[in-house]
Amino acid sequence: RLQFGVWGPCFYHAQDRTPTCPTTGPAYSVHLHDESHTVNISASWTRGLAIHPIAASVTLIGLLLSLSSHVTVTIISSIVSFMGAIIVLSAFACDTALYACVFRRINKLDSSNASIIPGTGYWLIFISGFLLFFAGITGLSNYKKRSSDRKARINETSYPLTLRNSQTTLV
């Protein structure tokens, strides 16, 4: 079993399922082979996995900004959430491209037990992109609600002003 990670692949041994994870860095090559074929997944395909920590950082910044009750910070939080959604969905696109590449190349192997399935992280990043998008929409709608509530409060608390020297009433 093989898992593609951000910083390197992990090979799981079939007998005891212990992982061997060489530390290679954000762009690494993987060579798979059977009796008759050799498959190479080059570093250009795994380089896109480095966007995941960036997406997580932007998401964390958006979360921390959303804890503020200040109106300007709420708007910035929504913008950061939208940026996070774009970055997360581009990370999902990189994952999908890597999946398609590995799927195509692993089918060249003659081994009958070679298969590829996306893991739970693949689907979690897909769902988190949409959740970040909805978080941005929620933040903006909350800002709009606060703005309309503030205008309503200003109109409710305004009283007529009467000047002493004249009979004119200002509203």
C-alpha positions in Angstrom: 0.0 0.0 0.0 1.2 3.5 -0.8 0.0 6.8 0.4 0.9 10.2 -1.1 1.6 12.8 1.6 2.5 16.5 1.4 6.1 15.9 2.5 6.7 12.4 1.1 5.1 9.0 0.3 4.5 6.3 2.9 4.9 2.7 1.9 3.0 0.2 4.0 4.4 -3.3 4.2 1.9 -6.1 3.4 2.9 -8.4 6.2 2.7 -6.2 9.3 1.3 -2.9 7.8 4.1 -0.8 9.3 4.8 2.3 7.4 8.1 3.4 5.9 7.9 7.1 5.2 11.1 8.6 3.7 11.5 12.3 4.3 11.9 13.8 0.9 10.3 17.3 0.8 7.4 18.9 -0.9 8.2 17.5 -4.4 9.2 13.9 -4.7 9.2 11.1 -7.2 7.8 7.6 -6.7 8.8 4.6 -8.7 6.6 1.5 -8.8 7.4 -1.7 -10.5 6.2 -5.2 -11.0 7.8 -8.1 -12.9 7.6 -6.5 -16.4 6.8 -2.8 -16.0 8.1 0.2 -14.1 6.0 3.2 -13.4 7.4 6.7 -12.5 5.3 9.4 -10.8 7.6 12.5 -11.2 8.0 15.3 -8.8 6.0 17.6 -11.0 2.9 15.7 -10.1 3.5 15.7 -6.3 4.6 19.3 -6.2 1.0 20.5 -6.1 0.5 18.8 -2.7 2.4 21.6 -1.0 -0.7 23.8 -1.4 -2.4 22.0 1.4 -0.5 23.7 4.3 -1.1 27.0 2.6 -4.8 26.3 2.4 -4.8 25.2 6.1 -3.0 28.4 7.1 -5.5 30.7 5.2 -8.4 28.7 6.7 -6.9 29.2 10.2 -6.5 32.9 9.7 -10.1 33.2 8.5 -11.3 31.3 11.5 -9.3 33.6 13.9 -10.6 36.7 12.2 -14.2 35.5 12.4 -14.0 35.5 16.2 -13.9 39.3 16.2 -17.1 41.3 16.5 -15.6 44.4 14.8 -17.4 45.1 11.5 -14.3 45.7 9.4 -12.6 42.5 10.7 -15.8 40.6 9.8 -15.6 41.8 6.2 -11.9 40.8 6.1 -12.8 37.4 7.6 -15.3 36.8 4.8 -12.7 37.8 2.2 -10.1 35.5 3.7 -12.7 32.7 3.8 -13.4 33.2 0.1 -9.6 33.2 -0.6 -9.4 30.0 1.5 -12.2 28.4 -0.5 -10.4 29.2 -3.8 -7.1 27.8 -2.5 -8.7 24.7 -1.0 -10.6 24.0 -4.3 -7.4 24.4 -6.2 -5.7 22.0 -3.8 -8.5 19.6 -4.6 -7.9 20.1 -8.3 -4.2 19.2 -7.7 -5.3 16.1 -5.8 -7.6 15.1 -8.6 -4.9 15.6 -11.2 -2.5 13.5 -9.2 -5.2 10.8 -8.7 -5.8 10.7 -12.5 -2.1 10.5 -13.2 -1.5 7.7 -10.7 -4.6 5.8 -11.8 -3.6 5.9 -15.5 0.0 4.8 -14.7 -0.9 2.1 -12.2 -3.1 0.4 -14.8 0.1 -0.2 -16.8 1.3 -2.6 -14.2 0.5 -6.2 -14.8 -0.1 -6.9 -11.1 -3.7 -7.9 -10.5 -3.7 -6.4 -7.0 -2.7 -2.9 -8.0 -5.5 -0.4 -7.5 -6.0 3.1 -6.4 -8.7 4.7 -4.3 -8.9 8.3 -3.0 -8.6 8.5 0.8 -10.7 10.4 3.3 -8.5 13.5 3.0 -9.4 13.7 -0.6 -13.1 14.1 0.2 -12.5 16.2 3.3 -10.7 18.8 1.2 -13.5 18.8 -1.3 -16.1 19.4 1.4 -14.0 22.0 3.2 -13.8 24.1 0.1 -17.6 24.5 0.0 -17.8 25.1 3.7 -15.3 27.9 3.4 -17.3 29.4 0.6 -20.5 29.3 2.7 -18.6 30.7 5.7 -17.7 33.7 3.5 -21.3 34.2 2.4 -22.5 33.9 6.1 -20.0 36.5 7.2 -21.1 39.0 4.4 -24.8 38.4 5.2 -24.1 39.0 8.9 -22.3 42.3 8.0 -25.3 43.3 5.8 -27.7 42.5 8.7 -25.6 44.5 11.2 -25.5 47.4 8.8 -29.3 47.4 8.3 -29.9 47.0 12.1 -27.6 50.0 12.8 -29.5 52.2 10.3 -32.8 51.1 11.8 -31.5 52.1 15.3 -30.4 55.5 14.0 -33.8 56.2 12.6 -35.6 54.9 15.7 -33.7 57.2 18.1 -34.0 60.4 16.2 -36.3 62.9 17.8 -37.7 66.1 16.4 -35.7 69.2 17.2 -37.5 72.4 18.0 -35.6 75.7 17.8 -36.4 78.2 20.5 -36.3 81.3 18.4 -38.5 80.1 15.6 -41.5 77.9 15.1 -39.7 75.6 12.6 -39.4 72.0 13.5 -36.5 70.0 12.1 -36.7 66.3 11.6 
